[in-house]
């Protein structure tokens, strides 16, 4: 039988490197917030000819519209600004048509005020806290022990830190925006992490019930050996699908899928290599 717990120092080192680099990225660069959180207006126009970004910026400056980003991809124009009214949007559209003698078709015009963005962020934090509290209470009753629940929560926090740190790197280097899609992926990751952890913990509990009391580390290693192949097979089917969507999917869902991919990988890793060693340590400390 493979003693996975013998390499706890290696698991700690890997987690420390990944989480540490993510936290450094958050402190140094932070995130690019979408209008879901920061507030603002998203505009997307389709034109009959391409317009350079520099020319678009001049028109926006003349109209005294503050911009966050301006992109011109062939005949598709995407503009993100501070919140503007419908009247200002109409003036911008007319100005672009007159200045460049083009035909504009509005594909998207959406505005979110800063108050609504702040409210969305607060609700997201409340949802995460309620989810953690619910899992803590459920596992404490299900496993008749606080250590099982505490170990699962710590592993979930580990996954949380990995995902938010990785997304900060994606935001800085690839331009990913922090939006409600990211929040959805983050909460899904937290649920997936606990799902795998419960399977391992349930196996450990079963050994104590059927084989009697023995060394906690022995039962934990035995549980990891028996569940490892099943967990990997289950996770790899999800990873392959998400990898294909990341590489070939549309731009609008690419970073959402990439976040799910990172979350699935770290969730698969944390259950055996973070949650289980923590549980063993807590149980030994308890004795």
C-alpha positions as CSV (number, residue, x, y, z in Angstrom):
1,X,0.0,0.0,0.0
2,X,1.3,3.5,-0.9
3,X,1.8,5.8,2.0
4,X,0.7,9.1,0.5
5,X,0.9,10.9,3.8
6,X,4.6,10.3,3.9
7,X,5.1,13.2,1.5
8,X,3.1,15.9,3.4
9,X,6.0,18.3,3.2
10,X,5.8,18.2,-0.7
11,X,2.1,18.9,-0.7
12,X,2.6,21.8,1.7
13,X,5.4,23.2,-0.6
14,X,3.2,22.9,-3.7
15,X,0.3,24.6,-2.1
16,X,2.4,27.3,-0.6
17,X,4.0,28.1,-4.0
18,X,0.7,28.3,-5.8
19,X,-1.2,30.3,-3.2
20,X,1.8,32.5,-2.5
21,X,2.2,33.5,-6.2
22,X,-1.5,34.2,-6.4
23,X,-1.5,36.4,-3.3
24,X,1.5,38.3,-4.6
25,X,-0.5,38.9,-7.8
26,X,-3.5,40.1,-5.9
27,X,-1.5,42.5,-3.8
28,X,0.6,43.8,-6.7
29,X,-1.9,43.9,-9.6
30,X,-5.3,43.1,-8.2
31,X,-8.1,42.5,-10.7
32,X,-9.8,44.0,-13.7
33,X,-13.4,44.5,-12.5
34,X,-16.3,44.2,-14.9
35,X,-19.2,46.5,-14.7
36,X,-21.0,43.9,-12.6
37,X,-18.9,45.0,-9.7
38,X,-17.3,48.4,-10.6
39,X,-20.3,49.8,-12.4
40,X,-20.2,51.3,-15.9
41,X,-21.5,50.9,-19.4
42,X,-20.7,48.3,-22.0
43,X,-21.2,49.2,-25.6
44,X,-20.7,47.1,-28.7
45,X,-21.3,48.3,-32.2
46,X,-21.1,46.6,-35.6
47,X,-19.8,48.9,-38.4
48,X,-19.5,48.5,-42.2
49,X,-15.8,49.4,-42.0
50,X,-13.0,49.3,-39.5
51,X,-12.2,52.4,-37.3
52,X,-8.8,52.8,-35.6
53,X,-8.8,52.8,-31.7
54,X,-7.0,56.2,-31.7
55,X,-9.8,57.8,-33.7
56,X,-12.4,56.3,-31.4
57,X,-10.6,57.7,-28.4
58,X,-10.6,61.2,-29.9
59,X,-14.4,61.2,-30.4
60,X,-14.9,59.9,-26.8
61,X,-12.7,62.7,-25.4
62,X,-14.6,65.3,-27.3
63,X,-17.8,64.1,-25.8
64,X,-16.1,64.0,-22.3
65,X,-16.9,60.3,-21.8
66,X,-14.4,58.6,-19.5
67,X,-13.4,55.2,-20.9
68,X,-12.1,52.0,-19.2
69,X,-11.2,50.2,-22.5
70,X,-11.7,50.6,-26.2
71,X,-11.3,47.8,-28.7
72,X,-11.8,47.7,-32.5
73,X,-11.6,44.3,-33.9
74,X,-12.2,44.5,-37.7
75,X,-15.8,45.8,-37.9
76,X,-16.6,45.1,-34.3
77,X,-16.2,48.0,-31.7
78,X,-16.3,47.3,-28.0
79,X,-16.2,50.2,-25.5
80,X,-16.4,50.2,-21.7
81,X,-17.0,53.5,-20.0
82,X,-18.1,55.0,-16.7
83,X,-22.0,54.9,-16.4
84,X,-23.6,57.0,-19.2
85,X,-27.2,57.7,-19.9
86,X,-29.2,56.7,-23.0
87,X,-29.0,60.2,-24.3
88,X,-25.2,60.2,-24.1
89,X,-25.1,56.8,-25.9
90,X,-27.2,58.2,-28.6
91,X,-24.9,61.2,-29.0
92,X,-21.9,58.9,-29.2
93,X,-23.5,56.8,-31.8
94,X,-24.5,59.8,-34.0
95,X,-21.1,61.3,-33.6
96,X,-19.4,58.2,-34.7
97,X,-21.6,57.9,-37.8
98,X,-21.1,61.5,-38.8
99,X,-17.3,61.6,-38.1
100,X,-16.4,58.4,-39.9
101,X,-19.3,58.1,-42.4
102,X,-20.2,54.6,-41.3
103,X,-23.3,52.7,-40.5
104,X,-23.6,51.6,-36.9
105,X,-25.6,48.7,-35.5
106,X,-25.9,48.5,-31.7
107,X,-25.2,45.0,-30.6
108,X,-25.1,45.7,-26.8
109,X,-25.8,48.6,-24.5
110,X,-25.9,47.8,-20.8
111,X,-25.4,50.0,-17.8
112,X,-24.8,49.1,-14.1
113,X,-24.5,51.8,-11.5
114,X,-21.7,51.6,-8.8
115,X,-24.4,51.0,-6.1
116,X,-25.7,47.9,-7.8
117,X,-22.1,46.7,-8.3
118,X,-21.3,47.1,-4.6
119,X,-24.6,45.2,-3.7
120,X,-23.6,42.3,-6.0
121,X,-20.2,42.0,-4.3
122,X,-21.9,42.0,-0.8
123,X,-24.4,39.3,-1.8
124,X,-21.5,37.2,-3.2
125,X,-19.6,37.3,0.1
126,X,-22.8,36.5,2.0
127,X,-23.5,33.5,-0.3
128,X,-20.0,32.2,0.2
129,X,-20.2,32.6,4.1
130,X,-23.6,30.9,4.2
131,X,-22.3,28.0,2.1
132,X,-19.3,27.5,4.3
133,X,-21.4,27.6,7.5
134,X,-23.9,25.1,6.0
135,X,-21.1,22.7,5.0
136,X,-19.6,23.0,8.5
137,X,-22.8,22.2,10.2
138,X,-23.7,19.3,7.9
139,X,-20.4,17.6,8.1
140,X,-20.2,18.0,11.9
141,X,-23.5,16.1,12.2
142,X,-22.8,13.6,9.4
143,X,-19.4,12.6,10.7
144,X,-20.1,13.2,14.4
145,X,-16.9,15.1,14.7
146,X,-15.8,18.7,14.3
147,X,-12.4,17.7,13.0
148,X,-13.8,16.2,9.8
149,X,-15.8,19.4,9.1
150,X,-12.9,21.7,10.0
151,X,-10.4,19.8,7.7
152,X,-12.9,20.0,4.8
153,X,-13.4,23.7,5.3
154,X,-9.6,24.4,5.4
155,X,-9.3,22.4,2.1
156,X,-12.1,24.4,0.6
157,X,-10.4,27.7,1.7
158,X,-7.2,26.3,0.1
159,X,-9.1,25.9,-3.2
160,X,-10.7,29.3,-2.8
161,X,-7.2,31.0,-2.5
162,X,-5.8,29.0,-5.4
163,X,-8.7,30.1,-7.7
164,X,-8.8,33.8,-6.8
165,X,-5.0,34.0,-7.0
166,X,-4.8,32.3,-10.4
167,X,-7.6,34.5,-11.7
168,X,-5.6,37.6,-10.7
169,X,-2.8,36.3,-12.8
170,X,-5.2,35.7,-15.7
171,X,-6.6,39.2,-15.2
172,X,-3.1,40.8,-15.4
173,X,-1.6,38.8,-18.2
174,X,-4.6,37.9,-20.3
175,X,-7.1,40.6,-19.5
176,X,-9.7,38.5,-17.7
177,X,-12.4,40.5,-15.9
178,X,-13.8,39.7,-12.5
179,X,-17.6,39.3,-13.1
180,X,-20.6,37.3,-11.9
181,X,-19.5,34.4,-14.2
182,X,-16.3,34.2,-12.1
183,X,-18.4,34.1,-8.9
184,X,-20.4,31.2,-10.3
185,X,-17.3,29.3,-11.1
186,X,-15.8,30.0,-7.7
187,X,-18.8,28.7,-5.8
188,X,-19.0,25.7,-8.0
189,X,-15.4,24.9,-7.3
190,X,-16.0,25.1,-3.5
191,X,-18.9,22.6,-3.9
192,X,-16.7,20.2,-6.0
193,X,-13.9,20.4,-3.5
194,X,-16.1,19.3,-0.6
195,X,-17.7,16.5,-2.7
196,X,-14.4,14.7,-3.2
197,X,-13.4,15.2,0.4
198,X,-16.6,13.7,1.7
199,X,-15.9,10.5,-0.3
200,X,-12.5,10.0,1.3
201,X,-13.7,10.9,4.8
202,X,-16.6,8.5,4.5
203,X,-14.2,5.7,3.6
204,X,-12.1,6.5,6.6
205,X,-15.2,6.4,8.8
206,X,-16.3,3.1,7.3
207,X,-12.9,1.5,8.2
208,X,-13.3,2.6,11.8
209,X,-16.8,1.1,11.9
210,X,-16.0,-2.2,10.2
211,X,-12.4,-2.9,11.2
212,X,-12.3,-1.3,14.7
213,X,-10.0,1.3,16.1
214,X,-6.5,1.5,14.6
215,X,-3.9,4.1,13.5
216,X,-5.7,7.0,11.9
217,X,-2.8,7.5,9.4
218,X,-3.1,3.8,8.2
219,X,-6.8,4.1,7.5
220,X,-6.3,7.5,5.8
221,X,-3.6,6.0,3.5
222,X,-5.8,3.0,2.8
223,X,-8.8,5.3,1.9
224,X,-6.6,7.4,-0.5
225,X,-5.4,4.2,-2.3
226,X,-9.0,2.9,-2.8
227,X,-10.5,6.2,-3.9
228,X,-7.6,7.7,-5.9
229,X,-8.3,6.0,-9.2
230,X,-12.0,6.7,-9.0
231,X,-11.5,10.4,-8.2
232,X,-8.9,10.8,-11.0
233,X,-11.2,9.1,-13.6
234,X,-14.1,11.3,-12.5
235,X,-12.1,14.5,-12.6
236,X,-10.3,13.7,-15.9
237,X,-13.6,13.5,-17.7
238,X,-14.5,17.0,-16.5
239,X,-11.0,18.3,-17.1
240,X,-10.9,17.1,-20.8
241,X,-14.3,18.7,-21.5
242,X,-13.3,22.0,-19.8
243,X,-9.9,22.0,-21.6
244,X,-11.7,21.7,-25.0
245,X,-14.1,24.5,-24.1
246,X,-11.2,26.7,-23.0
247,X,-9.3,26.2,-26.2
248,X,-12.2,26.2,-28.7
249,X,-15.0,28.0,-26.8
250,X,-16.2,31.5,-27.4
251,X,-14.5,34.6,-25.9
252,X,-17.5,35.3,-23.6
253,X,-17.2,32.0,-21.7
254,X,-13.4,31.4,-22.0
255,X,-12.3,32.7,-18.6
256,X,-15.4,31.3,-16.9
257,X,-14.4,27.8,-18.2
258,X,-10.8,28.4,-17.4
259,X,-11.8,29.2,-13.8
260,X,-13.8,26.0,-13.6
261,X,-10.8,24.1,-15.0
262,X,-8.4,25.5,-12.4
263,X,-11.1,24.8,-9.7
264,X,-11.5,21.2,-10.8
265,X,-7.8,20.6,-10.8
266,X,-7.2,22.1,-7.3
267,X,-10.3,20.4,-6.0
268,X,-9.1,17.0,-7.1
269,X,-5.7,17.8,-5.6
270,X,-6.8,19.2,-2.2
271,X,-9.1,16.4,-1.2
272,X,-6.4,13.7,-0.8
273,X,-3.4,16.0,-0.3
274,X,-4.7,18.8,1.8
275,X,-7.9,17.8,3.6
276,X,-6.8,14.3,4.5
277,X,-3.4,15.2,6.0
278,X,-5.1,18.0,8.0
279,X,-7.7,15.5,9.3
280,X,-4.9,13.1,10.4
281,X,-3.0,15.9,12.1
282,X,-6.1,17.1,13.9
283,X,-7.1,13.6,15.1
284,X,-3.6,12.8,16.3
285,X,-3.5,16.2,18.1
286,X,-6.9,15.4,19.7
287,X,-5.6,12.1,21.1
